Amino acid sequence: MKDGYKRIVDNKIRGAYGYIDEKNKVIAINKERHYKNVKTPTPIKDRTIINTIVHEENHASHPKMNEKDLREKTRRDVERMSSGEKNKLYKRYK
């Protein structure tokens, strides 16, 4: 891939929907966690798989951005995405 990151599904992540490992150039999401009824302070609109994918991709693109601003940017990005763009991202995490 052009940006050098490997994208994986890691359903063993504890306490998170996804993570980014800058050192090893890995972006991972926990698909299983999205399907479980997990008690978390994270708003429901931020618990979708596409939201997690875009959030972690934004972390890779903007590593110094603070979490609050990153969440807002992620929400805006997801709202503006077409279904084709969303499907393209989903396919990167199979």
C-alpha positions as CSV (number, residue, x, y, z in Angstrom):
1,M,0.0,0.0,0.0
2,K,1.1,3.5,-0.8
3,D,1.3,4.7,2.8
4,G,3.2,1.7,4.1
5,Y,0.7,0.7,6.7
6,K,-0.5,-2.9,7.1
7,R,-4.2,-3.2,7.9
8,I,-5.4,-6.0,10.1
9,V,-8.4,-7.3,12.1
10,D,-7.3,-8.1,15.6
11,N,-10.3,-9.3,17.6
12,K,-8.2,-9.9,20.7
13,I,-7.7,-6.1,21.4
14,R,-8.8,-5.5,25.0
15,G,-10.6,-2.3,25.9
16,A,-10.4,-0.7,22.4
17,Y,-12.1,-0.6,19.1
18,G,-8.9,-0.2,17.2
19,Y,-5.3,0.9,17.5
20,I,-2.4,2.2,15.4
21,D,1.2,1.0,15.9
22,E,3.5,3.6,14.5
23,K,6.6,1.6,15.1
24,N,5.5,-1.5,13.1
25,K,3.3,0.5,10.7
26,V,0.1,-1.4,11.6
27,I,-3.5,-0.2,11.8
28,A,-5.8,-2.7,13.5
29,I,-9.5,-2.8,14.3
30,N,-11.5,-5.1,16.5
31,K,-14.6,-6.1,14.5
32,E,-15.8,-8.5,17.2
33,R,-16.1,-5.7,19.8
34,H,-18.5,-3.8,17.5
35,Y,-21.0,-6.7,17.6
36,K,-21.0,-7.2,21.3
37,N,-23.1,-5.2,23.8
38,V,-20.1,-3.5,25.5
39,K,-20.6,-0.9,28.2
40,T,-18.5,2.0,27.3
41,P,-18.6,5.8,27.5
42,T,-18.1,6.0,23.7
43,P,-21.2,7.5,22.0
44,I,-23.2,5.1,19.9
45,K,-22.5,7.0,16.7
46,D,-18.8,6.5,17.3
47,R,-19.1,2.7,17.7
48,T,-19.6,1.8,14.1
49,I,-17.0,-0.1,12.2
50,I,-16.6,2.6,9.6
51,N,-16.2,5.2,12.3
52,T,-13.4,3.1,13.9
53,I,-11.7,2.6,10.5
54,V,-11.8,6.3,9.6
55,H,-10.7,7.2,13.1
56,E,-7.6,5.0,13.0
57,E,-6.8,6.1,9.4
58,N,-6.9,9.7,10.7
59,H,-4.5,8.8,13.5
60,A,-2.1,7.6,10.9
61,S,-2.5,10.8,8.8
62,H,-2.5,13.2,11.8
63,P,-0.5,11.6,14.6
64,K,-0.2,14.8,16.6
65,M,-3.9,15.8,16.5
66,N,-5.6,15.6,19.9
67,E,-8.3,13.0,20.4
68,K,-11.2,15.5,20.7
69,D,-10.4,17.1,17.4
70,L,-9.8,13.8,15.8
71,R,-13.2,12.5,16.8
72,E,-14.9,15.6,15.4
73,K,-12.9,15.2,12.1
74,T,-13.8,11.5,11.9
75,R,-17.6,12.3,12.3
76,R,-17.4,14.9,9.6
77,D,-15.4,12.6,7.3
78,V,-17.9,9.7,7.7
79,E,-20.9,11.9,7.1
80,R,-19.4,13.2,3.8
81,M,-18.3,9.8,2.5
82,S,-20.2,8.0,-0.2
83,S,-21.2,4.4,0.1
84,G,-18.5,3.5,-2.5
85,E,-15.8,5.2,-0.4
86,K,-17.0,3.3,2.7
87,N,-17.0,0.0,0.9
88,K,-13.4,0.7,-0.3
89,L,-12.3,1.2,3.3
90,Y,-14.2,-1.9,4.5
91,K,-12.4,-4.0,2.0
92,R,-9.0,-3.0,3.3
93,Y,-9.9,-4.7,6.6
94,K,-10.9,-8.2,5.6
